[in-house]
Amino acid sequence: MPRLRDIAKLIRTKNAGPFQLTLDIMFPDAKSYEHVVASGVINKAAMAAFFKVDESKVRLFNYAPGNAIKVTVPRLVTSGDPADTDLFGGQQFGPLVDWEVPPINQ
Amino acid sequence: MTRQIRYLSPTGVLGVGFSENHFRAALARDLAFIGCDAGSTDGGPANLGGNKPFFSRAAIKRDLRILVTGARSIQVPLLIGSCGGSGGNWNLNWVREIVLEIAQEEGLHFRIAVIESEPPRDMLLKKYREGKIRPLDPAPEISEDVLTGADHIVAMMGAEAYVAALEGGADVILAGRSTDAAIFAAIPVARGFPAGLCWHAAKIMECGGAAVVTMEKPEGMICTITDECFTLEPVSPTQQCSPLSVAAHALYETADPYRMLEPGGEMDLTQARYEAVSDRVVKVTGSQFRPMPYTVKLEGASLIGYRAMVLGGVRDPVILEQFDSWFEGLKDHIAENVEAVYGPSIRGQYQIHYKLYGKSGVMGDREPFPDRVGNEIGLLMVTLAKTQEVAYAIAGQAAHMVLHHSVPQWQGLLSNLAFPIAPHFWNLGEAYQFVLNHVVELDNPLELHPIRYEEA
């Protein structure tokens, strides 16, 4: 199975303000974007489990103008709190890079 | 020819730098104004709570000198928003002093508007009691104590404050906390261009030249707005905007790529269309702005104590093989030792935050593979206490406890931690916390943002 890194052109997380974290999975073209959206690999339940938040708190956007899937969740702790591990929220996507996705049919 | 307005955003954040030659070339493009965002909450709550600028004085002064002399050379307004990073009064005045110094050094004379964004607390309390302060989602619980006790609270101004300052004759506007887009939307909206296009363009322009295909280094962007569309053109001749790069910018640091709340309304990008005009210029149409009751966002930071830290590495495979059980025992050992020194009353009066690099340091409880451990684990311990003295003392005790904590398979005195820096524990100073993620309803847009003028 290909992994997300084989298909996406960029996978990133970042703060969306000090109280939210946002994930962008960006694809090089409409075909790869539509393929991953249709695969259902990135869904609210999976994202809730990954980010350890309640599913009702997961916002998921399929953003066709940018060939991108966006997921926004509450931060577990506010940015810069003593318990925070990632001030800018820039490295919270790591394990997603190796998530498996179905192959694109040529 | 249809009417148009053109402006320049020289860089994504004041202090990060940009190429002076590209900036100077852009001045010849019939600009109506130059805007620059100076703010961010990325640095954490200390920027606001502890009056800490986001960039150094030298970096801010370098960028400001080019911007001030450039704007004055073509006689257009210069708008700087969220001065000093947080936009708090101390940070705003810090930037004001740098601008005055530049004016003197360059022999320039101009009118400065300073727009403050730290409302008096009694005004905020009144709003709170009237039910006009509402939480965003998610937001911390607040009470009157938060509104009176926070070290600093800023209100993010909208476009109207900039327009008022220009009407007051300002050549250079130094604004406290502002929405990033308000800096760039203010003048085009005031001139009657379509609000949807003005705000959408502003949301992209606040990041300077970031909406390009490949950003090698921070550079600027030129925006031209008409009654039908806006176009974006990077100032660097070697950089390109593509429809995809511009559309994708709506993702950056936003919670929702289609809708963004601003003072007085909401951007709606669901109908936005992106087309290439050339291989480096992109045209956007269809962006909407829906007016809503006028609210501004509040940011606040409170002191929560003082910190100290220890950093070291564990390389002993015998410890690494049983790290979790060894470490749990160690944490208990540290707690006992702290109580032995300070008595049981210290319980609940301090915290130690552990980060285990090489294991779960980056993702903490979210790490799906905390048992994948390599050659070593880096241990960062940050203490938090009510005084610096106690935070420092606990860091020292914790370092010593780790160093000698027993390992069942070994006999004799151990030395478990490699410290890369001497001395091996340090004070980190004040710790702050963001305490507000709320909006406040205003009766008029200038209510919380007084403007004063001075001649440089």
Interface residues (C-beta under 8 A of the other chain):
Chain A: K14 N15 A16 G17 P18 F19 Q20 T22 D24 M26 F50 F51 K52 K57 R59 F61 Y63 P65 G66 N67 A68 K70 T72 P74 R75 L76 T78 S79 G80 D81 P82 A83 T85 D86 L87 F88 Q91 Q92 G94 P95
Chain B: T41 D42 G43 G44 P45 A46 L136 D137 P138 A139 P140 L244 A247 A248 A250 L251 Y252 E253 T254 A255 D256 P257 Y258 L269 A272 Y274 E299 I304 R307 Q351 H353 K355 G361 V362 M363 G364 D365 R366 E367 P368 F369 V382 L384 A431 Y432 Q433 F434 N437
